Amino acid sequence: MPITFRDIFTPAQLGTFGTPLTSADIIVAILFSFVTGLFIFYMYKKTFSGVLYSKNFNISLVMTTMIATVVMMTIGGNLALSLGMVGALSIIRFRTPVKDAKDLTFLFWSITAGIVNGVRFYKMAIISSIIIGAVMYVLSKKMTLTNPYVLILRHSGIDNSKLDVVLKKHCDKFETRSTSIDDSGISENTIEVKVKEHKLNALMNDVKGIKGVKKAIIFSHTGELSE
C-alpha cells in the first residue's frame, strides 16, 4: 500500500487539509477578500503622500487580496499541492521597482489579508485590517512634518547673513543641501526648508529682495527634514 500524507501527519497537523469547499464557501471567502481589498484601496488613497498617485497600483492591491484568497483555498485542500505551489511560486520574480516603502507595506498587507480570508478567519481579517488602517491613518496624517519645500536660489553673490535672517523669519527649519557655481560666476544654492504656516509668499518676496538674487524657485517635496 502506498504511503500518503495522511499516514505521515496526524489529523491535528493536517488541520483543514482535505476539507471540501462548497460553492458558498468559495463565494463568501472571495466576497470578504473583495471587501477587505476595498478597505485597503481606500486607506491607500486616503494616506497617499507621494508625487504621482497610481490608481492601477491601488487596484492591484484589491486584486492581490482576492488572488491570495483563491490560492490559499486551492492549496488548503491538498498538502501535496501546497508544497508544489511553493516550488512554482519560488521562480517568480517581482521586478517592478517599489519607490515608496509604504507601497511595499500595503502590498504585504493585501497579501496577508488574502491569506487570512483564504483560511476563513474572517473576523481576524476584518478586525486586523481596521486596526492597521487606523494606525496607518494616524501615522500618515497626525505625525508628519508639514510644509517641506526645496528652495533653489540663483545669484551672483549674496550676503549669507541676510539670507539666514530671512530664512529664520519665515521658516521653522532649514538646511543647505548643495551649492554650485558655474564659469560665469553664477551660484546656485539648494536649501531644504520647513516654511511656517501662511509664510510662503512672504518668504519668496523677502528672498527675491536680497541683493544679488537673480532667480528664486521653491517647490514642495515628499521628504521630511530630519530632527
N, C-alpha and C positions, 0 to 999 in steps of 0.2 A: 504494500500500500504506500503511495507517495506521501511525503510529509508536507503538510500545508502550514500556513502561517498560524492557523488556529491550534495546531499541535505544538507550536513553539511558544506562543504568547498565551498568557492567562486571559480570561474574559475581562478582568479589570484593566489589563494593559491594552486590550483591544478597544475598550470603550464603545464608541458608537460605530466602529468599523463593521461593515456588513449590514447595518440597519437600513432597510429600504426607504427611499424617499417617495412620498406621494406627490402628485402634481400640485396639490395645495401647499405642501411644504416648500416646494421649489418656488412657487409664485410668491408666497409670503416672505421668504428669505430675500428674493430679488427686490420686492417692494420695500422692505426695510432698508436694504442697501441703497435703493434709489432715494429714499427719504433722508438717510444719513448722508449720502453724497450731496444732496441738495443743500443740506445744512453746511457741509464743508465748503461747497461752492459759495454760499452766502458769506461765510466767515472770511474766505479768501478775498472776496471782493470788498468786504467791509474793512478789512485790516490792511489792504494793499497800500504800500507806501513807496513803490518803485517809480520809475520814469514812465514806462510803457506797460499798461495793463494788457495781458494776453487772455482774451476770452477763450481761445482754443485750449490753452493750458488749463484754465479753470474747468472747462467742460470735460477735459481728460481726467480730472480728479473724480468727477461723478462716474465716468465710465470705468475707471480703475477700481473704484469701490465695488461696483456691480460685478466686474470681471473676477475680482479676487473672491467674491462670494461664490460665483459659479465654479471656480477652480477648487475651492475648499469643499463644496458639496460633492464634486466629482471624485476627488481623491478620498473623501471621508468614507466612502462606501467600499474602498478597496485598498488595503495596505500595500499590496504589491504595486498598484498603480501610483500610489503616493511616492514610493521610492523611485519609480520610473520618472515621475513628474519632476522630482528634484534634479535628477540627472539631465532631463531635457531642458529645464529652465536654466541650468548652470551654464549652458553655452550661449545664452542671450546676453548681449552687452548693451547697456543703456548709454548711447553715445551722444545724446543731446545734452549740451552743457547747461548746467543749472547755475545761473548768475547770482541768484539770491539764496542764501542758506535757508531762509524761511520757506521758499518754494519746495525745497527738499523735505522740510518738516511736514508741509501739507501733503506731499506725495506719500510719505511714510504713514501719515495719519489716515489717508484714504485706503491704503493697502491694509492697515491694521483693522480699520472698521469693516472692510470687506471680509477679512478672515473671521472676525468675531461673529458677524452675521452669518457667515457660511457654516459655522458650527452651532448656529441657532441660539446664541447667547444675546438675544435682542435687547434685554434690559441693560446688560453691560454696555452694548454698543451705544444705546441712546444716552444713558447717564454719563458715560465717559466722554462722549462727544460734546455734550452740553458743558461739562466741566472744562474740557480742553478749550472749547470755543470761548468760554468766559475768561479763562486765563489769557488766551491769545489776544482777546479784545482789550483787556486791562493793560497788558504789557505794550500793546501797539499804540493805544490812544492816550493812556494816562502816564506813561513813564518814559516818553521820548523827549528829546530836546527839540524845541521849536525854532523855526526861522533859521535853519542853517543855509548859508549862502557862500558863494565864491565871488570875491571882488577882484577884478583884473584892472590894474592901472597901467597906462602907458604914459610915460613922462620923460622930460629932458633933464631931470634932476630936481628933486623936491626936498624940502626940509622935513626929515623924518619925524622930528619932534612935533611939528604941526599936524602931520598925519596921525600920529599917536593920540594927540588931543582930540581930533575929530572922531577917531575910532572909539576911544574911551567914552566919549559923549553919547554916541548912538548905539554902541554895541556892548553886550554883556561879556562877550569873549571874542578874541581874535588872535590869529596866528598866521605869520607869513610862511607860506609853503614853498615858494620858489621866487627867484629873482634872476633876470637875464638882461643882457644889453647887446645891441647889435652894432654894426660898424659905423652907423650914423650917430651913435651916442644916445639913441632912444632906449630907455629902460622899460622893463615890464615886470611888475610885481603881481604875484598871485597870493591872495590873502583869504583864508577861511574866517568867516565872521558869524557870530550869532547876534542878529540885529534885535534891538529892543522893540517892543510892540509899537506899531504905528510910527516907526522912526526910519523906514526905508527911504522915503523921498527926501527927508531932511539929510540923511547920510549922503545920498548921491549929490545933493546940491552943495553941501559943505566940501565934499571931496573934490568936486569939479571946480570949486572956488580956490583950491590950493594952487599957488603959483607954480607953473611948470607942468601941471597935469594936462595932457593933450586929449586923453580919452579914458573914460571910466565905464566898465561893463560889470554888471552884477547879475548872477543867476542862482537859482536855488538848486540844491542837490540833495540826494537821499542819505548822505553820510551824516555823521554826528561828530561834533568836536569832543575830543577826549577831555575828561575832567582833570 
